[in-house]
Amino acid sequence: MNATAQNIGDHTRTYLMVFGVLAVLTVVTVAVGYLSLPIGLGITIALIIATVKGSLVAAVFMHLASEVKPIYWLLLMTLFFLLVMFVLFIGAFLDQGGTHVS
C-alpha cells in the first residue's frame, strides 16, 4: 500500500472526525442520564447511542468499512445472536413475573 502524504492526511482527518462524533455522543449520553425519563425509554436511548458509537468504532477503527463480504457476514451473525440473547433475557425476565424494575 502506497502511503502518500495526502493519503495519510485523509486518514487522519477521518479519525479526528470520528473522535469528535464519539466525544459529542458521549456528552449526549451523559446529558440523557440527567433527564427524568422513564427507565425503559432511558435504556432504549442509551442503547441506541451505544450502538451508533460501537458501529463507528467498528467501521472506522477496525476497518470494517473497507473489508470484504465474509467480515460483514460474521458481523451480521454476531448481531443476530445478540438479538437472540436479548429475546432470551427478556423472555426469562417476563417469565418470572418481573415487570417492575427497582
C-alpha positions as CSV (number, residue, x, y, z in Angstrom):
1,M,0.0,0.0,0.0
2,N,1.4,3.4,-1.0
3,A,1.3,5.8,1.9
4,T,1.4,9.3,0.5
5,A,1.1,12.5,2.5
6,Q,-2.4,13.1,1.0
7,N,-3.5,9.5,1.9
8,I,-2.2,9.9,5.5
9,G,-3.9,13.3,5.8
10,D,-7.2,11.8,4.6
11,H,-7.0,9.0,7.2
12,T,-6.0,11.4,10.0
13,R,-8.9,13.7,9.1
14,T,-11.3,10.7,9.2
15,Y,-10.0,9.6,12.5
16,L,-10.3,13.0,14.0
17,M,-13.9,13.4,12.7
18,V,-14.9,10.1,14.2
19,F,-13.2,11.1,17.5
20,G,-15.3,14.3,17.5
21,V,-18.5,12.4,16.9
22,L,-17.7,9.9,19.6
23,A,-17.0,12.8,22.1
24,V,-20.2,14.5,21.2
25,L,-22.2,11.3,21.6
26,T,-20.6,10.7,25.0
27,V,-21.7,14.1,26.1
28,V,-25.2,13.3,24.8
29,T,-25.2,10.1,26.7
30,V,-24.3,11.8,29.9
31,A,-26.9,14.6,29.3
32,V,-29.7,12.0,28.7
33,G,-28.7,10.4,32.0
34,Y,-29.7,13.6,33.8
35,L,-33.1,13.8,32.2
36,S,-36.1,12.5,34.1
37,L,-37.1,9.7,31.7
38,P,-38.9,6.5,32.3
39,I,-36.4,3.7,32.8
40,G,-37.4,1.9,29.6
41,L,-37.0,5.0,27.5
42,G,-33.7,5.9,29.1
43,I,-32.3,2.4,28.5
44,T,-33.6,2.5,24.9
45,I,-31.9,5.8,24.2
46,A,-28.7,4.7,25.8
47,L,-28.6,1.5,23.7
48,I,-29.2,3.5,20.5
49,I,-26.4,5.9,21.3
50,A,-24.1,3.0,22.3
51,T,-25.0,1.1,19.0
52,V,-24.1,4.2,16.9
53,K,-20.8,4.7,18.8
54,G,-19.9,1.0,18.5
55,S,-20.7,1.0,14.8
56,L,-18.5,4.0,14.2
57,V,-15.6,2.3,16.1
58,A,-16.1,-1.0,14.2
59,A,-16.4,0.7,10.8
60,V,-13.5,3.1,11.0
61,F,-11.0,2.0,13.6
62,M,-11.5,-1.7,13.0
63,H,-11.5,-1.0,9.2
64,L,-14.8,-2.9,8.6
65,A,-15.9,-0.2,6.2
66,S,-13.3,-1.4,3.7
67,E,-13.3,-5.1,4.4
68,V,-14.7,-7.9,2.2
69,K,-18.1,-9.7,2.4
70,P,-17.1,-12.5,4.8
71,I,-16.4,-10.0,7.5
72,Y,-19.9,-8.5,7.0
73,W,-21.5,-11.9,7.3
74,L,-19.7,-12.6,10.6
75,L,-20.8,-9.2,11.8
76,L,-24.4,-9.9,10.8
77,M,-24.3,-13.3,12.5
78,T,-23.0,-11.7,15.7
79,L,-25.8,-9.1,15.6
80,F,-28.3,-11.9,15.1
81,F,-27.1,-13.9,18.1
82,L,-27.0,-10.7,20.2
83,L,-30.7,-10.2,19.4
84,V,-31.4,-13.8,20.2
85,M,-29.7,-13.3,23.6
86,F,-31.8,-10.1,24.2
87,V,-35.0,-12.0,23.4
88,L,-34.0,-14.9,25.8
89,F,-33.2,-12.4,28.5
90,I,-36.4,-10.5,28.2
91,G,-38.4,-13.8,28.0
92,A,-36.7,-15.1,31.2
93,F,-37.3,-11.8,32.9
94,L,-41.0,-11.7,32.0
95,D,-41.4,-15.4,32.8
96,Q,-40.5,-14.6,36.4
97,G,-43.4,-12.1,36.5
98,G,-40.9,-9.3,36.6
99,T,-42.4,-6.2,35.0
100,H,-41.1,-3.8,37.7
101,V,-37.5,-2.7,37.8
102,S,-36.4,-1.2,41.2
